């Protein structure tokens, strides 16, 4: 198994493609531009990441469901602002076999317009509210910009979208912020750092009252949006006539929200934690958490292999995702390189000296440090080591984001940092849309939005010199 030729911080794009390909996480060589394949190892990683999200959503009262991929043009076009945003990216099905369809069918770019007609059938009165549901599906965007594996694709294969319907604006508002908190817990479990911003009105989700976004910084200094939460108001419920009967006998349109993540989360996980040796995976989502490698010596093979199988059995019985690499045709060194490349968090080595001393050797993938562990403490040592790795990965990732988040007050400093792709730049802003758009165009960068957490805003707008009222974030993006 080849080790990536490019270093992560010298040629991130090549490093990312090589690591995901050599580890069989993601294969981008499928003969349709913007479409990739999840081989077995990558599919397990993807599943483990999604299982974290499923657990959080299920615990919060959501129900997983599944809606059709095809959306009639008449439904997709019902919310005018929504269709205007997506119409240039929609894949259309116009023929079934040899027969022209009477109405074009869209491959869903997102599912609000597929879900609302069903909510109209399901919601009758206030007792049916709130509705909280989600699905994990493929969505399709005819991406015309340069595509990047997992990051900018035409088929988004890991689109977790959540949707809710509520009796009042306030209930929907409360749900938006509960989903922001849920996403924080999700990213924290993956050790992915983030900044939370309210998207500018000119860049909010089409049809939303407002949008909240999670962004992180990739190794090439560009910001990556990894999650969004939208308050949709009554825009979709009015377009689809989704009402409920109130206790006083009157009818009211429901208030809806939506929120989503994609395989960009997996891309961020790989990119932020990985190193020049390959993947570095948090233990809770690693497809393989522990690999046991016997290191035989001539004449001592039987006892070494026997102890290795014993370690494997104890760890498997304790619930770890563990494998034993007892191949006879590969050297211990080549095995080390292979499992380091695949990002297995903990390696257990057992050689003749370990057998003599009644110990095993544990090696951490994140920092490659070695620890001698007494045999009777193997399971506890591995549990503690996994917890320590998780904490250290999280702390390192947050340090990385903080080091690449800059707060400046002059336009010259903003332009210099953005041009150099140093990360995310925070500046004082007057809050006027026309000023923000002018700044975005002048910097040739993306306005990520304004900070949602309480911050002290000092100084004058970096663009127009009016009194600043908000902290604005900008960066180069994908």
N, C-alpha and C positions, 0 to 999 in steps of 0.2 A: 504494500500500500504506500503510494508516494506521499511525501510530506510536501505541503505547499511551498512553491518556489518564492513567492512574494511575501514580504513582511507586511503585517497588518497596517501599520501606520505609514508605510512608504507607498504602497499601492493597494489601498483597501479594496477596490472593486475586484481586482484580480485575486487577491487573497480570499475574498468572500466566495467567489465562484469556485475557486479550487477547493477550499475547505468543504463547502457543501457538496461538491461533486465527489471528492475523494472519500468522504465519510458516508456517502450514500444517504445524505439527508435530503437533498433536493437536486434533481437533474433537469437542467434547463435546455437540454439538447432536443427536446420534442420539436417536430417539424412544423409548428405553428408559432409564429412570433408572439411572445408574451404569455406563453403557456408552459408550465413546468410539471414535473412528475415527482411525487413523494414516494421514494423507495421505502422498503420496510423499516430501516432504522429511523429515517426521517418521519415516517408516518407514526411511529411509536412516540417520538418526541412531540410531534404535533398533537397526538392524542393526549399525552400527559399534560400538556399546556392547556388544552381545552377542558380536560377533566377538572383542573383547578377552577376555571370559569364556571363550568356546569355546577360544581359543588356550591360555589358562592351564590349563583342565581337560584338554584333549587332551594337553598336554605333561606333565601329572601322571598320565597313564595311564588317564583316564576314556574311556568310549565313549558317544557320543551315541546315543540310541534314542528310541522313541516308543511310549507306552502309550495305551490307549483312554480316551476322555473319560467313558464311562459305567461306573459301578461298581455292581454289584448291592448291594442293601441288606444282604444276608447277609454280604458281604465288608466293607462299611463298618462294620458293627456288631461285628466280631470282637474288636477291641481296645476294651474297655469305656470306658476313660478317654478315648480318642480320639473315639469317637462322641458321648460326652456333651458334649464341647467343641464339636463341629461341628453337632450335630443341629438347632440352632435357625437355622443359616445355610445349610442344604443346599437346593438346587433339586432337585426330584424329577420324574422322567419317569414318568408313570403310564399313559399310553396311547400306542399306536402306530396312527395312523390312527383307525379306529373301534373298535379292539380294546383292551380293558383288559389291561394286562400282568399276568402271573402274579406277578411280583415287581417292586417299584419299583426304578428305576434312578436313581442319583444322578449329577448333573453334578459331576465330581470337585472337592472343595474342596481337596484335596492328594492325593498318589498313593501314600502308603505302603501302603494297603490294596489298591491295584491291582498294585503291584510285588511284594509278598510272595508271592502265589500262584505267580508266575512264577519267583521265586527258589527256591521249593520244587522246581520242576521242573528248574531249571538246576544247582543245587548238590547234588553227591553226596558228595564227600569233600574233605579238606583241600587237595587240589591245585587245587580250583576256587576257592579263596579267595586273596586278597580279590577281591570284585566291586566295581567302581567304575563307575557309570553316571550319566548325566544326560539331561534332556530340557528343551526350551523349549516351553511349551504355554500354553493358557488354563486357568485354574481359576476356579471360580464360588463366590461367597459371597453369600447373601441379606442384604446389608448393610442394616441398619435405621437406622443413624445417618445424619447428613448426609453425603452423598457429595461428594468433591472430585476434579476431573480428575486421573487418574493416581495420586492419593494414597490415596483411599478409594473403591473402585469395586466393582461387582457382578461384572463380568467382568475378571479380572486377565489381561491379554492377553500379558504378557511374563514369565511365571513360569518362571524357570530353577530347576529343582529337581534336586539331586544326591542320590544314594543310594549307600550302600556296605554291604557285609557282610564280617565278619571272623571269624577263628577264636577270638580271645580279647578280653576286655574291654580289655586293654592295647593291642592292635592298633587297636581302634576308638577308644580314647582318643587314641592317637597321630595317627590320621587326623583326628579332630576338630580338633586343634591345627594340623595341616598345612593344613586347609581355612581355618582362621582366618588363617593366614599367606597363603594364596592370595587370600582376600578382601582382605586388606590391600594386596597388590600390585595387585589389580583397582581398588580405590578410589583408590590412589595414581596409577595411570595416568589416571584420570578427574579427578584433582585435587580429589577430594571428601574433606574431613576427617571424622574419625569418633572416637567413643569406643567402647571394647569393654567390655561388661558381661556378667556372669553374671546371667541373669534370676532373679528370686525364685521360689521353688518354687511359689507360688500363681499365677504367670504364665508358667510354662515351657510349651513346646509339649506339647500333650496326648499322653501316652504316652511322653514323654522322661524320661530320668534327670536330665538338666539341659540348659539351652539357653544359648548364647552369642549375644549380639546386637550389631550395629553400629548406632549412632545418630549422627545429625548434627543441627545446628540450622538451621532455616529462617529466612527473613527476618522472619517475624512472631514469632520467639522461641519457637516450639514445636519440640519434638524430633520427629524423624522416624526410625523404624526402617527401615534400608535393607538389612539382611542378617541372616540367622540361621544358626547351626550347632547341630545337636542330637545329643547322644549318646542313642540310643534303647535301649541295653542289649539285653536279650533280650525286651523287652515285646511287640514285634511278632512276633519269630520264634517265641515260645511260642504266641501266639495263632493263628499260621498254620502251626505245626508245621514250621518250616524248620530242619532239622538237617544236620550233615555228619558223615562218618565220619572219626574221628581216626586217627592212625598206630597207636595201640594197639588198634584194633578197636572201640572204644566210640563212641557217638554223642553229639554235643553240639549245643545250639542255637547258631545263629550270633549274633553281636553286630552291630547295625546302627547306622548314622548317617544323617542327612539334613541338607540345607543348601540355602538358597534366597535368591534376590533376585527383584525384580519391577520394573515400570515406575517404582516409586518412585525407583529409581536415576536414571532419566532426569529425573524431576521435581526431584530434588536437584541434578543437573547444571545444569539450566536455572536453578533458583532461586538457587543459591549464586553462580554466575558471572555471571548476567545483570545488566543495569543498566537505567537509565531509557530508554536508547536501544533496548533489546530484548535479544536473545540475545547471549551471549559464550560461544563454544564452544572447548574445547581442540582444537588442530589435529589430533590423532590420531583423533578421532571426528567432526569436523565433516564433514557431507555434501559441502560445498565448502570446500576449504582456502584457495584463492586466487581472487580475482576481478580480472580485468584490465579497466580502464575507460579507453578512449581519450577525450581531452579535445580535440576538434578546434577549429581556429580557421579562420575564413574564408580560403580559398585554400590552407590547409595540411592539408586533410582527408586526402588520399591518403597522405601520408607518415606522419601520425599513426596512421591506421588500419593502415597497413602495419607500423609498429613494434609496435603493439598485438598484431597477429596473430603477429608474430615472438615476442614475449614469451610469448604463450599457447602457441605451439608448443614453445618450449624448456621451459617448466614442465611441460607435459603429457608430453613425452618423458622428463623426469626423474622421472615417477611421481606428480606432485601431482594431486589432484582440483581441477581448475581450470576456470573458465568465462570467456568474454569477453563483456562487455556492450557490444555495438556498436549498440544500438538508436538509430535516428535520431530517434525521436519522444519521447525523454525527455532531460531536462537532466542534466548531470553531477551536480548537487546532489541531484536526486531519486533518481538511482542510488546515490549515497553513502548516503542515508537508508535505502533499501531493503535494501542489502547489510549495512549496520550492524544493521538490525533482525533480519536472518536470522543474524547472528552469524558471518559469514565471517571467519576469523582475520586474513587479510592481504589488503589491497587494493593493487593495482598501478595507479598512475595514469601515463598517458603523454600529455603535451601538447607543443606546439611547442618550448618551452624545453628539455624533456627530450630531444627529437630533436636540437636544436642542440648540447646539452652531452654527448650520448652517455650519458645516464643515464635511470633510471626512478625514480619516487617510490614508496616503500613506506609504507603506513599500517597500523599495528597496530590491530586492533579493540578490544583490551582497554583500552588507554589513549589511543588515537587520536593517538599521536605519529607524526611523519613522518620518514622517512630517505631521503636521496638515495643511490642505488645505481648504481655503474658498470655499463654494459651487460654487460661480460664476467663480472661477478660475480653476476648475477641469481640463478642457481640456488643458489649457496652462501649468498648473503645471505638468501634465503627459508628455506632449511634452518635457518640459525642463528637467524633471527627466530622461526621456529616453536618451536625448542627454548627460546628465551628466554621466549616467551609461556607455554609450559607450566610452566616453573619459576616464573614470576611469579604465574600463576594459582594454583598449588599453595600457594605461600607466603602469598598473600593469603587464601586460603580457610582455611588453618590459623590465621592470625592472627585471622580472624573467629570461628572456633570457640573459640579460647582466650579471646578477649575476652568470650564469652558462656557461659563455664563458670566458676561461682563456687563457692568452698569456704568454707563458713560453719559456725559452731558453735552458733548459737542458733535456736530454733524460730521466733522472731519474724522473723529475717532470712530464713529459708527461706520462710516464708509470704509475706513481702513480695515477694521475688524471683519466686516462682512465680506469684503473683497478677498481677504486672506482665508476665508472660511475657518475662522477661529472657533465658531460655536454660535451661541445665542446671545444677542446683544439687547440689553434693556435700556430704554431711554425715556425721559420725561416727555409727555405728549399732552396737547391741549384737549384732545378728545374729539376734534372735528373730523368728520369723514373725509372731506376734501383735502385736508392737510395730511392725513394718513395715506391716502392714495398717491398724493404727490411724493411723499417720502418713499413709498414702495416703488414707484416708477423710477425715482432718482437713484435709489440704491440698487435697483435691479435685483431685489431680494423679496422674500415673502414676509408680510406682516403676519406674525403668528397670533397676535391678539394682545389683550391686556391682562395683567395678573389678576387672578380672582382672590388670592390670599391677601389679607390686610398688609399693605406696604406704605411706607412713608414716601410720598412723592414730593420732591424738592426741586426747585429751579424752574426754568421756563422751557417751553416746548422746543425740542431740538431742531424742529423744522421752521416754525413760523415765529418763534420767540414770544408767543402769548404765554400767559400763566398756565403751567402744567397742572392737569387734574388726574392723569392716569399714568401708569407705568406700561409702556408699550414694548413688545418683544418682536424682534426681527432676526432673520437668518437666511442663509442660502438653504434651499430645501431640494427634495427630489421631485 
